[in-house]
Amino acid sequence: MKRFILLTLLLAAIGGSVSAQNKAQEKKLPADAKTVQLTIPGYCCKGLNATIENTLAYEKGVVSWTLNQEQKQVTVVYRSKKTTPEKIEKALSDNGVRTEHYAANPRAIKDLPKCCQPAARGEEGNCKH
């Protein structure tokens, strides 16, 4: 139980620092910056936020992002010389996030919170978050 609480606090701290970095980066956009809005039909609750944020934080060429939980979309600002919307969507799916054009990686689904796993597989979920 203590490990779970510590892990939760650590993830919250990392998420907060990543969000702060994103806001700082938005002010100075590179010349090749483009914006894309990706639909995430596999989004079920806030339990998936850490996976999405960590994936985008480490994806080469991603400058910033904004997650719209109600609309199940993420708006991504990226460098067109370094990545494409397809690569970003593929990275999300490789980490267990079902996107509009890619199914979630079955192995990565196992690492998601239990409540998010059915939605990642495309099934009806019972998410209560």
Chimera marker file (.cmm) of the C-alpha trace (Angstrom):
<marker_set name="trace">
<marker id="1" x="0.000" y="0.000" z="0.000" r="1" g="1" b="0" radius="0.5"/>
<marker id="2" x="2.841" y="2.373" z="0.847" r="1" g="1" b="0" radius="0.5"/>
<marker id="3" x="4.470" y="1.634" z="-2.487" r="1" g="1" b="0" radius="0.5"/>
<marker id="4" x="1.250" y="2.436" z="-4.306" r="1" g="1" b="0" radius="0.5"/>
<marker id="5" x="0.913" y="5.776" z="-2.529" r="1" g="1" b="0" radius="0.5"/>
<marker id="6" x="4.554" y="6.656" z="-3.207" r="1" g="1" b="0" radius="0.5"/>
<marker id="7" x="4.228" y="5.675" z="-6.861" r="1" g="1" b="0" radius="0.5"/>
<marker id="8" x="1.070" y="7.778" z="-7.206" r="1" g="1" b="0" radius="0.5"/>
<marker id="9" x="2.774" y="10.803" z="-5.658" r="1" g="1" b="0" radius="0.5"/>
<marker id="10" x="5.813" y="10.337" z="-7.893" r="1" g="1" b="0" radius="0.5"/>
<marker id="11" x="3.671" y="10.148" z="-11.043" r="1" g="1" b="0" radius="0.5"/>
<marker id="12" x="1.746" y="13.253" z="-9.984" r="1" g="1" b="0" radius="0.5"/>
<marker id="13" x="4.988" y="15.159" z="-9.448" r="1" g="1" b="0" radius="0.5"/>
<marker id="14" x="6.345" y="14.081" z="-12.827" r="1" g="1" b="0" radius="0.5"/>
<marker id="15" x="3.066" y="15.005" z="-14.553" r="1" g="1" b="0" radius="0.5"/>
<marker id="16" x="3.117" y="18.471" z="-12.961" r="1" g="1" b="0" radius="0.5"/>
<marker id="17" x="6.674" y="19.156" z="-14.063" r="1" g="1" b="0" radius="0.5"/>
<marker id="18" x="5.948" y="17.935" z="-17.608" r="1" g="1" b="0" radius="0.5"/>
<marker id="19" x="2.915" y="20.248" z="-17.824" r="1" g="1" b="0" radius="0.5"/>
<marker id="20" x="5.024" y="23.181" z="-16.658" r="1" g="1" b="0" radius="0.5"/>
<marker id="21" x="7.630" y="22.372" z="-19.295" r="1" g="1" b="0" radius="0.5"/>
<marker id="22" x="4.936" y="22.236" z="-21.975" r="1" g="1" b="0" radius="0.5"/>
<marker id="23" x="3.627" y="25.701" z="-21.092" r="1" g="1" b="0" radius="0.5"/>
<marker id="24" x="7.126" y="27.142" z="-21.189" r="1" g="1" b="0" radius="0.5"/>
<marker id="25" x="7.787" y="25.553" z="-24.575" r="1" g="1" b="0" radius="0.5"/>
<marker id="26" x="4.547" y="26.864" z="-26.118" r="1" g="1" b="0" radius="0.5"/>
<marker id="27" x="5.845" y="30.419" z="-26.006" r="1" g="1" b="0" radius="0.5"/>
<marker id="28" x="8.756" y="29.710" z="-28.380" r="1" g="1" b="0" radius="0.5"/>
<marker id="29" x="7.485" y="27.585" z="-31.243" r="1" g="1" b="0" radius="0.5"/>
<marker id="30" x="9.942" y="26.365" z="-33.877" r="1" g="1" b="0" radius="0.5"/>
<marker id="31" x="9.480" y="27.518" z="-37.471" r="1" g="1" b="0" radius="0.5"/>
<marker id="32" x="8.416" y="24.015" z="-38.566" r="1" g="1" b="0" radius="0.5"/>
<marker id="33" x="5.794" y="23.656" z="-35.811" r="1" g="1" b="0" radius="0.5"/>
<marker id="34" x="2.432" y="22.198" z="-36.792" r="1" g="1" b="0" radius="0.5"/>
<marker id="35" x="-0.643" y="21.281" z="-34.794" r="1" g="1" b="0" radius="0.5"/>
<marker id="36" x="-2.745" y="18.136" z="-35.047" r="1" g="1" b="0" radius="0.5"/>
<marker id="37" x="-5.807" y="17.025" z="-33.134" r="1" g="1" b="0" radius="0.5"/>
<marker id="38" x="-5.838" y="13.284" z="-32.422" r="1" g="1" b="0" radius="0.5"/>
<marker id="39" x="-8.945" y="11.391" z="-31.377" r="1" g="1" b="0" radius="0.5"/>
<marker id="40" x="-8.502" y="8.855" z="-28.586" r="1" g="1" b="0" radius="0.5"/>
<marker id="41" x="-11.607" y="6.646" z="-28.520" r="1" g="1" b="0" radius="0.5"/>
<marker id="42" x="-9.837" y="4.404" z="-25.970" r="1" g="1" b="0" radius="0.5"/>
<marker id="43" x="-9.765" y="7.208" z="-23.392" r="1" g="1" b="0" radius="0.5"/>
<marker id="44" x="-11.904" y="6.285" z="-20.405" r="1" g="1" b="0" radius="0.5"/>
<marker id="45" x="-10.695" y="8.289" z="-17.402" r="1" g="1" b="0" radius="0.5"/>
<marker id="46" x="-7.883" y="10.258" z="-15.794" r="1" g="1" b="0" radius="0.5"/>
<marker id="47" x="-6.108" y="6.973" z="-15.120" r="1" g="1" b="0" radius="0.5"/>
<marker id="48" x="-4.844" y="7.104" z="-18.709" r="1" g="1" b="0" radius="0.5"/>
<marker id="49" x="-3.451" y="10.656" z="-18.462" r="1" g="1" b="0" radius="0.5"/>
<marker id="50" x="-0.027" y="9.584" z="-17.174" r="1" g="1" b="0" radius="0.5"/>
<marker id="51" x="0.430" y="7.127" z="-20.042" r="1" g="1" b="0" radius="0.5"/>
<marker id="52" x="-0.539" y="9.738" z="-22.643" r="1" g="1" b="0" radius="0.5"/>
<marker id="53" x="1.625" y="12.449" z="-21.086" r="1" g="1" b="0" radius="0.5"/>
<marker id="54" x="4.667" y="10.198" z="-20.673" r="1" g="1" b="0" radius="0.5"/>
<marker id="55" x="4.360" y="8.956" z="-24.243" r="1" g="1" b="0" radius="0.5"/>
<marker id="56" x="4.155" y="12.476" z="-25.674" r="1" g="1" b="0" radius="0.5"/>
<marker id="57" x="6.901" y="13.806" z="-23.397" r="1" g="1" b="0" radius="0.5"/>
<marker id="58" x="9.383" y="11.295" z="-24.794" r="1" g="1" b="0" radius="0.5"/>
<marker id="59" x="8.229" y="11.309" z="-28.408" r="1" g="1" b="0" radius="0.5"/>
<marker id="60" x="10.835" y="12.981" z="-30.605" r="1" g="1" b="0" radius="0.5"/>
<marker id="61" x="9.562" y="16.176" z="-32.214" r="1" g="1" b="0" radius="0.5"/>
<marker id="62" x="6.597" y="16.771" z="-29.891" r="1" g="1" b="0" radius="0.5"/>
<marker id="63" x="6.709" y="20.344" z="-28.587" r="1" g="1" b="0" radius="0.5"/>
<marker id="64" x="3.536" y="20.484" z="-26.468" r="1" g="1" b="0" radius="0.5"/>
<marker id="65" x="0.077" y="19.003" z="-26.069" r="1" g="1" b="0" radius="0.5"/>
<marker id="66" x="-3.296" y="19.638" z="-24.513" r="1" g="1" b="0" radius="0.5"/>
<marker id="67" x="-5.573" y="16.807" z="-23.459" r="1" g="1" b="0" radius="0.5"/>
<marker id="68" x="-9.327" y="17.345" z="-23.750" r="1" g="1" b="0" radius="0.5"/>
<marker id="69" x="-10.824" y="14.612" z="-21.584" r="1" g="1" b="0" radius="0.5"/>
<marker id="70" x="-14.470" y="15.313" z="-22.394" r="1" g="1" b="0" radius="0.5"/>
<marker id="71" x="-13.932" y="15.194" z="-26.158" r="1" g="1" b="0" radius="0.5"/>
<marker id="72" x="-11.428" y="12.313" z="-25.947" r="1" g="1" b="0" radius="0.5"/>
<marker id="73" x="-8.892" y="14.284" z="-27.968" r="1" g="1" b="0" radius="0.5"/>
<marker id="74" x="-5.345" y="15.475" z="-27.607" r="1" g="1" b="0" radius="0.5"/>
<marker id="75" x="-4.047" y="18.505" z="-29.492" r="1" g="1" b="0" radius="0.5"/>
<marker id="76" x="-0.347" y="18.109" z="-30.239" r="1" g="1" b="0" radius="0.5"/>
<marker id="77" x="2.119" y="20.733" z="-31.433" r="1" g="1" b="0" radius="0.5"/>
<marker id="78" x="4.999" y="18.967" z="-33.168" r="1" g="1" b="0" radius="0.5"/>
<marker id="79" x="8.006" y="19.688" z="-35.351" r="1" g="1" b="0" radius="0.5"/>
<marker id="80" x="7.165" y="18.537" z="-38.879" r="1" g="1" b="0" radius="0.5"/>
<marker id="81" x="10.846" y="17.914" z="-39.677" r="1" g="1" b="0" radius="0.5"/>
<marker id="82" x="11.150" y="15.440" z="-36.811" r="1" g="1" b="0" radius="0.5"/>
<marker id="83" x="7.834" y="13.556" z="-36.650" r="1" g="1" b="0" radius="0.5"/>
<marker id="84" x="4.386" y="13.103" z="-38.186" r="1" g="1" b="0" radius="0.5"/>
<marker id="85" x="0.877" y="12.702" z="-36.769" r="1" g="1" b="0" radius="0.5"/>
<marker id="86" x="1.037" y="9.018" z="-37.752" r="1" g="1" b="0" radius="0.5"/>
<marker id="87" x="4.209" y="8.466" z="-35.720" r="1" g="1" b="0" radius="0.5"/>
<marker id="88" x="2.683" y="10.222" z="-32.720" r="1" g="1" b="0" radius="0.5"/>
<marker id="89" x="-0.481" y="8.110" z="-32.957" r="1" g="1" b="0" radius="0.5"/>
<marker id="90" x="1.600" y="4.949" z="-33.349" r="1" g="1" b="0" radius="0.5"/>
<marker id="91" x="3.656" y="5.826" z="-30.254" r="1" g="1" b="0" radius="0.5"/>
<marker id="92" x="0.443" y="6.229" z="-28.247" r="1" g="1" b="0" radius="0.5"/>
<marker id="93" x="-0.894" y="2.883" z="-29.467" r="1" g="1" b="0" radius="0.5"/>
<marker id="94" x="2.431" y="1.186" z="-28.728" r="1" g="1" b="0" radius="0.5"/>
<marker id="95" x="1.975" y="2.315" z="-25.113" r="1" g="1" b="0" radius="0.5"/>
<marker id="96" x="-1.551" y="0.923" z="-24.795" r="1" g="1" b="0" radius="0.5"/>
<marker id="97" x="-3.641" y="3.918" z="-25.884" r="1" g="1" b="0" radius="0.5"/>
<marker id="98" x="-6.205" y="3.053" z="-28.578" r="1" g="1" b="0" radius="0.5"/>
<marker id="99" x="-6.328" y="5.854" z="-31.154" r="1" g="1" b="0" radius="0.5"/>
<marker id="100" x="-8.556" y="6.583" z="-34.111" r="1" g="1" b="0" radius="0.5"/>
<marker id="101" x="-6.276" y="4.770" z="-36.577" r="1" g="1" b="0" radius="0.5"/>
<marker id="102" x="-4.349" y="2.283" z="-34.403" r="1" g="1" b="0" radius="0.5"/>
<marker id="103" x="-5.332" y="-0.463" z="-31.995" r="1" g="1" b="0" radius="0.5"/>
<marker id="104" x="-3.596" y="-0.484" z="-28.632" r="1" g="1" b="0" radius="0.5"/>
<marker id="105" x="-0.657" y="-2.834" z="-28.193" r="1" g="1" b="0" radius="0.5"/>
<marker id="106" x="-2.048" y="-5.845" z="-26.253" r="1" g="1" b="0" radius="0.5"/>
<marker id="107" x="1.131" y="-6.178" z="-24.174" r="1" g="1" b="0" radius="0.5"/>
<marker id="108" x="1.033" y="-2.517" z="-23.181" r="1" g="1" b="0" radius="0.5"/>
<marker id="109" x="-2.644" y="-2.740" z="-22.221" r="1" g="1" b="0" radius="0.5"/>
<marker id="110" x="-1.638" y="-4.960" z="-19.301" r="1" g="1" b="0" radius="0.5"/>
<marker id="111" x="0.339" y="-2.031" z="-17.823" r="1" g="1" b="0" radius="0.5"/>
<marker id="112" x="-2.657" y="0.321" z="-17.852" r="1" g="1" b="0" radius="0.5"/>
<marker id="113" x="-4.918" y="0.802" z="-14.833" r="1" g="1" b="0" radius="0.5"/>
<marker id="114" x="-7.433" y="-2.080" z="-14.639" r="1" g="1" b="0" radius="0.5"/>
<marker id="115" x="-10.374" y="0.241" z="-15.297" r="1" g="1" b="0" radius="0.5"/>
<marker id="116" x="-8.807" y="1.485" z="-18.568" r="1" g="1" b="0" radius="0.5"/>
<marker id="117" x="-7.994" y="-1.927" z="-20.037" r="1" g="1" b="0" radius="0.5"/>
<marker id="118" x="-11.437" y="-2.719" z="-21.541" r="1" g="1" b="0" radius="0.5"/>
<marker id="119" x="-11.616" y="0.679" z="-23.294" r="1" g="1" b="0" radius="0.5"/>
<marker id="120" x="-8.091" y="0.183" z="-24.649" r="1" g="1" b="0" radius="0.5"/>
<marker id="121" x="-9.225" y="-3.142" z="-26.126" r="1" g="1" b="0" radius="0.5"/>
<marker id="122" x="-12.302" y="-1.492" z="-27.666" r="1" g="1" b="0" radius="0.5"/>
<marker id="123" x="-14.751" y="-3.075" z="-25.239" r="1" g="1" b="0" radius="0.5"/>
<marker id="124" x="-17.382" y="-1.450" z="-23.084" r="1" g="1" b="0" radius="0.5"/>
<marker id="125" x="-15.739" y="-0.445" z="-19.849" r="1" g="1" b="0" radius="0.5"/>
<marker id="126" x="-16.979" y="0.152" z="-16.357" r="1" g="1" b="0" radius="0.5"/>
<marker id="127" x="-14.697" y="3.048" z="-15.522" r="1" g="1" b="0" radius="0.5"/>
<marker id="128" x="-15.704" y="4.993" z="-12.440" r="1" g="1" b="0" radius="0.5"/>
<marker id="129" x="-13.052" y="7.729" z="-12.391" r="1" g="1" b="0" radius="0.5"/>
<link id1="1" id2="2" r="1" g="1" b="0" radius="0.2"/>
<link id1="2" id2="3" r="1" g="1" b="0" radius="0.2"/>
<link id1="3" id2="4" r="1" g="1" b="0" radius="0.2"/>
<link id1="4" id2="5" r="1" g="1" b="0" radius="0.2"/>
<link id1="5" id2="6" r="1" g="1" b="0" radius="0.2"/>
<link id1="6" id2="7" r="1" g="1" b="0" radius="0.2"/>
<link id1="7" id2="8" r="1" g="1" b="0" radius="0.2"/>
<link id1="8" id2="9" r="1" g="1" b="0" radius="0.2"/>
<link id1="9" id2="10" r="1" g="1" b="0" radius="0.2"/>
<link id1="10" id2="11" r="1" g="1" b="0" radius="0.2"/>
<link id1="11" id2="12" r="1" g="1" b="0" radius="0.2"/>
<link id1="12" id2="13" r="1" g="1" b="0" radius="0.2"/>
<link id1="13" id2="14" r="1" g="1" b="0" radius="0.2"/>
<link id1="14" id2="15" r="1" g="1" b="0" radius="0.2"/>
<link id1="15" id2="16" r="1" g="1" b="0" radius="0.2"/>
<link id1="16" id2="17" r="1" g="1" b="0" radius="0.2"/>
<link id1="17" id2="18" r="1" g="1" b="0" radius="0.2"/>
<link id1="18" id2="19" r="1" g="1" b="0" radius="0.2"/>
<link id1="19" id2="20" r="1" g="1" b="0" radius="0.2"/>
<link id1="20" id2="21" r="1" g="1" b="0" radius="0.2"/>
<link id1="21" id2="22" r="1" g="1" b="0" radius="0.2"/>
<link id1="22" id2="23" r="1" g="1" b="0" radius="0.2"/>
<link id1="23" id2="24" r="1" g="1" b="0" radius="0.2"/>
<link id1="24" id2="25" r="1" g="1" b="0" radius="0.2"/>
<link id1="25" id2="26" r="1" g="1" b="0" radius="0.2"/>
<link id1="26" id2="27" r="1" g="1" b="0" radius="0.2"/>
<link id1="27" id2="28" r="1" g="1" b="0" radius="0.2"/>
<link id1="28" id2="29" r="1" g="1" b="0" radius="0.2"/>
<link id1="29" id2="30" r="1" g="1" b="0" radius="0.2"/>
<link id1="30" id2="31" r="1" g="1" b="0" radius="0.2"/>
<link id1="31" id2="32" r="1" g="1" b="0" radius="0.2"/>
<link id1="32" id2="33" r="1" g="1" b="0" radius="0.2"/>
<link id1="33" id2="34" r="1" g="1" b="0" radius="0.2"/>
<link id1="34" id2="35" r="1" g="1" b="0" radius="0.2"/>
<link id1="35" id2="36" r="1" g="1" b="0" radius="0.2"/>
<link id1="36" id2="37" r="1" g="1" b="0" radius="0.2"/>
<link id1="37" id2="38" r="1" g="1" b="0" radius="0.2"/>
<link id1="38" id2="39" r="1" g="1" b="0" radius="0.2"/>
<link id1="39" id2="40" r="1" g="1" b="0" radius="0.2"/>
<link id1="40" id2="41" r="1" g="1" b="0" radius="0.2"/>
<link id1="41" id2="42" r="1" g="1" b="0" radius="0.2"/>
<link id1="42" id2="43" r="1" g="1" b="0" radius="0.2"/>
<link id1="43" id2="44" r="1" g="1" b="0" radius="0.2"/>
<link id1="44" id2="45" r="1" g="1" b="0" radius="0.2"/>
<link id1="45" id2="46" r="1" g="1" b="0" radius="0.2"/>
<link id1="46" id2="47" r="1" g="1" b="0" radius="0.2"/>
<link id1="47" id2="48" r="1" g="1" b="0" radius="0.2"/>
<link id1="48" id2="49" r="1" g="1" b="0" radius="0.2"/>
<link id1="49" id2="50" r="1" g="1" b="0" radius="0.2"/>
<link id1="50" id2="51" r="1" g="1" b="0" radius="0.2"/>
<link id1="51" id2="52" r="1" g="1" b="0" radius="0.2"/>
<link id1="52" id2="53" r="1" g="1" b="0" radius="0.2"/>
<link id1="53" id2="54" r="1" g="1" b="0" radius="0.2"/>
<link id1="54" id2="55" r="1" g="1" b="0" radius="0.2"/>
<link id1="55" id2="56" r="1" g="1" b="0" radius="0.2"/>
<link id1="56" id2="57" r="1" g="1" b="0" radius="0.2"/>
<link id1="57" id2="58" r="1" g="1" b="0" radius="0.2"/>
<link id1="58" id2="59" r="1" g="1" b="0" radius="0.2"/>
<link id1="59" id2="60" r="1" g="1" b="0" radius="0.2"/>
<link id1="60" id2="61" r="1" g="1" b="0" radius="0.2"/>
<link id1="61" id2="62" r="1" g="1" b="0" radius="0.2"/>
<link id1="62" id2="63" r="1" g="1" b="0" radius="0.2"/>
<link id1="63" id2="64" r="1" g="1" b="0" radius="0.2"/>
<link id1="64" id2="65" r="1" g="1" b="0" radius="0.2"/>
<link id1="65" id2="66" r="1" g="1" b="0" radius="0.2"/>
<link id1="66" id2="67" r="1" g="1" b="0" radius="0.2"/>
<link id1="67" id2="68" r="1" g="1" b="0" radius="0.2"/>
<link id1="68" id2="69" r="1" g="1" b="0" radius="0.2"/>
<link id1="69" id2="70" r="1" g="1" b="0" radius="0.2"/>
<link id1="70" id2="71" r="1" g="1" b="0" radius="0.2"/>
<link id1="71" id2="72" r="1" g="1" b="0" radius="0.2"/>
<link id1="72" id2="73" r="1" g="1" b="0" radius="0.2"/>
<link id1="73" id2="74" r="1" g="1" b="0" radius="0.2"/>
<link id1="74" id2="75" r="1" g="1" b="0" radius="0.2"/>
<link id1="75" id2="76" r="1" g="1" b="0" radius="0.2"/>
<link id1="76" id2="77" r="1" g="1" b="0" radius="0.2"/>
<link id1="77" id2="78" r="1" g="1" b="0" radius="0.2"/>
<link id1="78" id2="79" r="1" g="1" b="0" radius="0.2"/>
<link id1="79" id2="80" r="1" g="1" b="0" radius="0.2"/>
<link id1="80" id2="81" r="1" g="1" b="0" radius="0.2"/>
<link id1="81" id2="82" r="1" g="1" b="0" radius="0.2"/>
<link id1="82" id2="83" r="1" g="1" b="0" radius="0.2"/>
<link id1="83" id2="84" r="1" g="1" b="0" radius="0.2"/>
<link id1="84" id2="85" r="1" g="1" b="0" radius="0.2"/>
<link id1="85" id2="86" r="1" g="1" b="0" radius="0.2"/>
<link id1="86" id2="87" r="1" g="1" b="0" radius="0.2"/>
<link id1="87" id2="88" r="1" g="1" b="0" radius="0.2"/>
<link id1="88" id2="89" r="1" g="1" b="0" radius="0.2"/>
<link id1="89" id2="90" r="1" g="1" b="0" radius="0.2"/>
<link id1="90" id2="91" r="1" g="1" b="0" radius="0.2"/>
<link id1="91" id2="92" r="1" g="1" b="0" radius="0.2"/>
<link id1="92" id2="93" r="1" g="1" b="0" radius="0.2"/>
<link id1="93" id2="94" r="1" g="1" b="0" radius="0.2"/>
<link id1="94" id2="95" r="1" g="1" b="0" radius="0.2"/>
<link id1="95" id2="96" r="1" g="1" b="0" radius="0.2"/>
<link id1="96" id2="97" r="1" g="1" b="0" radius="0.2"/>
<link id1="97" id2="98" r="1" g="1" b="0" radius="0.2"/>
<link id1="98" id2="99" r="1" g="1" b="0" radius="0.2"/>
<link id1="99" id2="100" r="1" g="1" b="0" radius="0.2"/>
<link id1="100" id2="101" r="1" g="1" b="0" radius="0.2"/>
<link id1="101" id2="102" r="1" g="1" b="0" radius="0.2"/>
<link id1="102" id2="103" r="1" g="1" b="0" radius="0.2"/>
<link id1="103" id2="104" r="1" g="1" b="0" radius="0.2"/>
<link id1="104" id2="105" r="1" g="1" b="0" radius="0.2"/>
<link id1="105" id2="106" r="1" g="1" b="0" radius="0.2"/>
<link id1="106" id2="107" r="1" g="1" b="0" radius="0.2"/>
<link id1="107" id2="108" r="1" g="1" b="0" radius="0.2"/>
<link id1="108" id2="109" r="1" g="1" b="0" radius="0.2"/>
<link id1="109" id2="110" r="1" g="1" b="0" radius="0.2"/>
<link id1="110" id2="111" r="1" g="1" b="0" radius="0.2"/>
<link id1="111" id2="112" r="1" g="1" b="0" radius="0.2"/>
<link id1="112" id2="113" r="1" g="1" b="0" radius="0.2"/>
<link id1="113" id2="114" r="1" g="1" b="0" radius="0.2"/>
<link id1="114" id2="115" r="1" g="1" b="0" radius="0.2"/>
<link id1="115" id2="116" r="1" g="1" b="0" radius="0.2"/>
<link id1="116" id2="117" r="1" g="1" b="0" radius="0.2"/>
<link id1="117" id2="118" r="1" g="1" b="0" radius="0.2"/>
<link id1="118" id2="119" r="1" g="1" b="0" radius="0.2"/>
<link id1="119" id2="120" r="1" g="1" b="0" radius="0.2"/>
<link id1="120" id2="121" r="1" g="1" b="0" radius="0.2"/>
<link id1="121" id2="122" r="1" g="1" b="0" radius="0.2"/>
<link id1="122" id2="123" r="1" g="1" b="0" radius="0.2"/>
<link id1="123" id2="124" r="1" g="1" b="0" radius="0.2"/>
<link id1="124" id2="125" r="1" g="1" b="0" radius="0.2"/>
<link id1="125" id2="126" r="1" g="1" b="0" radius="0.2"/>
<link id1="126" id2="127" r="1" g="1" b="0" radius="0.2"/>
<link id1="127" id2="128" r="1" g="1" b="0" radius="0.2"/>
<link id1="128" id2="129" r="1" g="1" b="0" radius="0.2"/>
</marker_set>
